[in-house]
Amino acid sequence: FFFLTPLIYSQVIWDPLYNLSNTPSATSDYHAVHSDENGNYYVVWGDNGDIKFKHSSDYGLTWSPNIIVFTSNNICGWPVVKSNQNHVYVVCHQLAGDYEILFRYSSDYGQTWNTPQIISGMDDGSITPQLAISGSDIIAAWERRVNNFYDIIYRRSTDHGVTWSPEGNISGSLGSHSRWLQIEAAGSTVFCTWLESVTYPESDIYFSKSTDGGETWWLTPPPITNDPRPQNRIYMKVVSENDIYIVSDDIITFNFDELYLMYSSNGGNSWSTPSNITNNAGHSNTPCLEVIENNLYLTWADNSHTAPAYDNMDIFFKWSSDNGVTWQDSINLSDNPETSSRPRICSALFITLQGVIWADFTVVWYDYSTGDAEILARNGTQIIVPVELTSFTSEVRGNDVLLNWTTASELNNKGFEIEKSQKSKDKNQKWEKIGFVEGKGTTTEEQIYSFTDNNLAQGIYQYRLNQFDFDGTFEYSDIVEVNINSPGEFYLSQNYPNPFNPVTNILFAINSSLFVSLKVYDVLGNEVASLVNEEKDAGEYKVQFNAEGLGSGIYFYSLKTGNNILTNKMLLLK
């Protein structure tokens, strides 16, 4: 529960793992996943030369039966799935005389499929395809072996894959090996990254983009790394047209890789320095990254936990709330004595009927814990509570100060320390703890709190709240300031609570017997209420204002005595 950030996060809660493919005596591997914001999750995988498909419409809770998308006398593999509303697209490569790229399309979430088609040249050495969706356009890209080198080839379709543009070359025939491409889109901007290698295993990460839906690309793709560490694989996550993440699997020594994270905030024009985000003694590989509400969620395969033998890989997961600077402790999702490989994440947000926001994850991988290669999965959820200090106000009552604050919701909130400082010219401002108010733990209900600081001497005081979680985490609120005036001074306090619905209190004081007018106005200057309109003796007064018949919005209340006028603003929220 934090004041200075818009969202707070609990730990991820994981369900038991389950078998997603359920194909005994088969080899289910080299899968891919896709998810949309409506909780549709898609998984495809290779299965003894066929390509199979599954769909979940409820965030991975239940799944359709296995559907065969591609089957032939040839071996199909390396499938990729993407969707656009009810439209689902799958590509894979097929080994005929040589490799070629197959494409298939469904308009009903994968229940039925059109006729498969070859979208590369026949038997032309095209492998490892990828897909990107840019608006209503599809961009398919793959590697093609040309003169013993690999180039990145692409085609576009504007009619769900019925017709395709001529082939284009993204990598630009660099005369080396362009491998392991990733392609993603944000709006009409399409991004592509890959590994460029002249001599194995030396390689660097290259990057290109198109701002017209894949029609044209950067003419000379630039490298975004130039270091002695060769890369083995990469994973790209595009959040927006500006925000892009790349996680690379860097070879440190034989069978010892580390994962490095790079970030661009300007559409790939410049990149952060790669940072090591695993930094362990094992073999970290095949990363996958998701980004939800500015949090990073990473999954990968690793064998560091089996040191010194390093005899099997498991699937790990961790997350970061500060753009990858620090990470929560990792959790072993597979945790079995057999090898687990190539994790991928489906994710989405959903809101319960009670208004609680959850992030949902389904991590999918393949392993041999059942005796055969199978596609396994685990579902995880994380509560996300929108938290803000909706109000923090102060009012003076003679020589006392009343502090009022309101929270919209709370998670793990132990309570609030109230701190005070007397304002002075001394730059080394000193704060003292003057009280503590218990919080409500975890709640999505609005909570109202108050605290009174009594018998203050004349002066200017500042107050702040220090909110503590049960785990010791704390965060400071903004500062409010009050002025304890000399006795008998004329003043008008801030109403409390503020915002309010529909009743609030207004305090004022006058220093002699005077005719007093206290009125409320809307933003157009129309009078909507007259609260006081009579002679008053010197002293302090409290008036209640009921806005039952008024609409939500900003209102002004004005105190007038003789030539003195004071006006404050208040907010009615219904």
Secondary structure in CASP SS format (residue, H / E / C, confidence):
PFRMAT SS
TARGET T0000
AUTHOR 0000-0000-0000
METHOD secondary structure of the structure
MODEL  1
F C 1.00
F C 1.00
F C 1.00
L C 1.00
T C 1.00
P C 1.00
L E 1.00
I E 1.00
Y E 1.00
S C 1.00
Q C 1.00
V C 1.00
I E 1.00
W E 1.00
D C 1.00
P C 1.00
L C 1.00
Y E 1.00
N E 1.00
L C 1.00
S C 1.00
N C 1.00
T C 1.00
P C 1.00
S C 1.00
A C 1.00
T C 1.00
S E 1.00
D E 1.00
Y E 1.00
H E 1.00
A E 1.00
V E 1.00
H E 1.00
S E 1.00
D C 1.00
E C 1.00
N C 1.00
G C 1.00
N C 1.00
Y E 1.00
Y E 1.00
V E 1.00
V E 1.00
W E 1.00
G E 1.00
D E 1.00
N C 1.00
G C 1.00
D E 1.00
I E 1.00
K E 1.00
F E 1.00
K E 1.00
H E 1.00
S E 1.00
S C 1.00
D C 1.00
Y C 1.00
G C 1.00
L C 1.00
T C 1.00
W C 1.00
S C 1.00
P C 1.00
N C 1.00
I E 1.00
I E 1.00
V E 1.00
F E 1.00
T C 1.00
S C 1.00
N C 1.00
N C 1.00
I E 1.00
C E 1.00
G E 1.00
W E 1.00
P E 1.00
V E 1.00
V E 1.00
K E 1.00
S E 1.00
N E 1.00
Q C 1.00
N C 1.00
H E 1.00
V E 1.00
Y E 1.00
V E 1.00
V E 1.00
C E 1.00
H E 1.00
Q E 1.00
L E 1.00
A C 1.00
G C 1.00
D C 1.00
Y E 1.00
E E 1.00
I E 1.00
L E 1.00
F E 1.00
R E 1.00
Y E 1.00
S E 1.00
S C 1.00
D C 1.00
Y C 1.00
G C 1.00
Q C 1.00
T C 1.00
W C 1.00
N C 1.00
T C 1.00
P C 1.00
Q E 1.00
I E 1.00
I C 1.00
S C 1.00
G C 1.00
M C 1.00
D C 1.00
D C 1.00
G C 1.00
S E 1.00
I E 1.00
T E 1.00
P E 1.00
Q E 1.00
L E 1.00
A E 1.00
I E 1.00
S E 1.00
G C 1.00
S C 1.00
D E 1.00
I E 1.00
I E 1.00
A E 1.00
A E 1.00
W E 1.00
E E 1.00
R E 1.00
R E 1.00
V E 1.00
N C 1.00
N C 1.00
F E 1.00
Y E 1.00
D E 1.00
I E 1.00
I E 1.00
Y E 1.00
R E 1.00
R E 1.00
S E 1.00
T C 1.00
D C 1.00
H C 1.00
G C 1.00
V C 1.00
T C 1.00
W C 1.00
S C 1.00
P C 1.00
E C 1.00
G E 1.00
N E 1.00
I C 1.00
S C 1.00
G C 1.00
S C 1.00
L C 1.00
G C 1.00
S C 1.00
H E 1.00
S E 1.00
R E 1.00
W E 1.00
L E 1.00
Q E 1.00
I E 1.00
E E 1.00
A E 1.00
A E 1.00
G C 1.00
S C 1.00
T E 1.00
V E 1.00
F E 1.00
C E 1.00
T E 1.00
W E 1.00
L E 1.00
E E 1.00
S E 1.00
V C 1.00
T C 1.00
Y C 1.00
P C 1.00
E C 1.00
S C 1.00
D E 1.00
I E 1.00
Y E 1.00
F E 1.00
S E 1.00
K E 1.00
S E 1.00
T C 1.00
D C 1.00
G C 1.00
G C 1.00
E C 1.00
T C 1.00
W C 1.00
W C 1.00
L C 1.00
T C 1.00
P C 1.00
P C 1.00
P E 1.00
I C 1.00
T C 1.00
N C 1.00
D C 1.00
P C 1.00
R C 1.00
P C 1.00
Q E 1.00
N E 1.00
R E 1.00
I E 1.00
Y E 1.00
M E 1.00
K E 1.00
V E 1.00
V C 1.00
S C 1.00
E C 1.00
N C 1.00
D C 1.00
I E 1.00
Y E 1.00
I E 1.00
V E 1.00
S E 1.00
D E 1.00
D E 1.00
I E 1.00
I E 1.00
T E 1.00
F C 1.00
N C 1.00
F E 1.00
D E 1.00
E E 1.00
L E 1.00
Y E 1.00
L E 1.00
M E 1.00
Y E 1.00
S E 1.00
S C 1.00
N C 1.00
G C 1.00
G C 1.00
N C 1.00
S C 1.00
W C 1.00
S C 1.00
T C 1.00
P C 1.00
S E 1.00
N E 1.00
I C 1.00
T C 1.00
N C 1.00
N C 1.00
A C 1.00
G C 1.00
H C 1.00
S C 1.00
N E 1.00
T E 1.00
P E 1.00
C E 1.00
L E 1.00
E E 1.00
V E 1.00
I E 1.00
E C 1.00
N C 1.00
N E 1.00
L E 1.00
Y E 1.00
L E 1.00
T E 1.00
W E 1.00
A E 1.00
D E 1.00
N C 1.00
S H 1.00
H H 1.00
T H 1.00
A C 1.00
P C 1.00
A C 1.00
Y C 1.00
D C 1.00
N C 1.00
M C 1.00
D E 1.00
I E 1.00
F E 1.00
F E 1.00
K E 1.00
W E 1.00
S E 1.00
S C 1.00
D C 1.00
N C 1.00
G C 1.00
V C 1.00
T C 1.00
W C 1.00
Q C 1.00
D C 1.00
S C 1.00
I E 1.00
N E 1.00
L C 1.00
S C 1.00
D C 1.00
N C 1.00
P C 1.00
E C 1.00
T C 1.00
S E 1.00
S E 1.00
R E 1.00
P E 1.00
R E 1.00
I E 1.00
C E 1.00
S E 1.00
A E 1.00
L E 1.00
F E 1.00
I E 1.00
T C 1.00
L C 1.00
Q C 1.00
G C 1.00
V C 1.00
I E 1.00
W E 1.00
A E 1.00
D E 1.00
F E 1.00
T E 1.00
V E 1.00
V E 1.00
W E 1.00
Y E 1.00
D E 1.00
Y C 1.00
S C 1.00
T C 1.00
G C 1.00
D C 1.00
A C 1.00
E E 1.00
I E 1.00
L E 1.00
A E 1.00
R E 1.00
N E 1.00
G E 1.00
T E 1.00
Q E 1.00
I E 1.00
I E 1.00
V E 1.00
P E 1.00
V C 1.00
E C 1.00
L E 1.00
T E 1.00
S E 1.00
F E 1.00
T E 1.00
S E 1.00
E E 1.00
V E 1.00
R E 1.00
G C 1.00
N C 1.00
D E 1.00
V E 1.00
L E 1.00
L E 1.00
N E 1.00
W E 1.00
T E 1.00
T E 1.00
A C 1.00
S C 1.00
E E 1.00
L E 1.00
N E 1.00
N E 1.00
K E 1.00
G E 1.00
F E 1.00
E E 1.00
I E 1.00
E E 1.00
K E 1.00
S E 1.00
Q E 1.00
K C 1.00
S C 1.00
K C 1.00
D C 1.00
K C 1.00
N C 1.00
Q C 1.00
K C 1.00
W C 1.00
E E 1.00
K E 1.00
I E 1.00
G E 1.00
F E 1.00
V E 1.00
E E 1.00
G E 1.00
K E 1.00
G E 1.00
T E 1.00
T E 1.00
T C 1.00
E C 1.00
E C 1.00
Q E 1.00
I E 1.00
Y E 1.00
S E 1.00
F E 1.00
T E 1.00
D E 1.00
N C 1.00
N C 1.00
L C 1.00
A C 1.00
Q C 1.00
G E 1.00
I E 1.00
Y E 1.00
Q E 1.00
Y E 1.00
R E 1.00
L E 1.00
N E 1.00
Q E 1.00
F E 1.00
D E 1.00
F C 1.00
D C 1.00
G C 1.00
T C 1.00
F E 1.00
E E 1.00
Y E 1.00
S C 1.00
D C 1.00
I C 1.00
V E 1.00
E E 1.00
V E 1.00
N E 1.00
I E 1.00
N C 1.00
S C 1.00
P C 1.00
G C 1.00
E C 1.00
F C 1.00
Y E 1.00
L E 1.00
S C 1.00
Q C 1.00
N C 1.00
Y E 1.00
P C 1.00
N C 1.00
P C 1.00
F E 1.00
N C 1.00
P C 1.00
V E 1.00
T E 1.00
N E 1.00
I E 1.00
L E 1.00
F E 1.00
A E 1.00
I E 1.00
N C 1.00
S C 1.00
S C 1.00
L E 1.00
F E 1.00
V E 1.00
S E 1.00
L E 1.00
K E 1.00
V E 1.00
Y E 1.00
D C 1.00
V C 1.00
L C 1.00
G C 1.00
N C 1.00
E E 1.00
V E 1.00
A E 1.00
S E 1.00
L E 1.00
V E 1.00
N E 1.00
E E 1.00
E E 1.00
K E 1.00
D C 1.00
A C 1.00
G E 1.00
E E 1.00
Y E 1.00
K E 1.00
V E 1.00
Q E 1.00
F E 1.00
N E 1.00
A C 1.00
E C 1.00
G C 1.00
L C 1.00
G C 1.00
S C 1.00
G E 1.00
I E 1.00
Y E 1.00
F E 1.00
Y E 1.00
S E 1.00
L E 1.00
K E 1.00
T E 1.00
G C 1.00
N C 1.00
N E 1.00
I E 1.00
L E 1.00
T E 1.00
N E 1.00
K E 1.00
M E 1.00
L E 1.00
L E 1.00
L C 1.00
K C 1.00
END
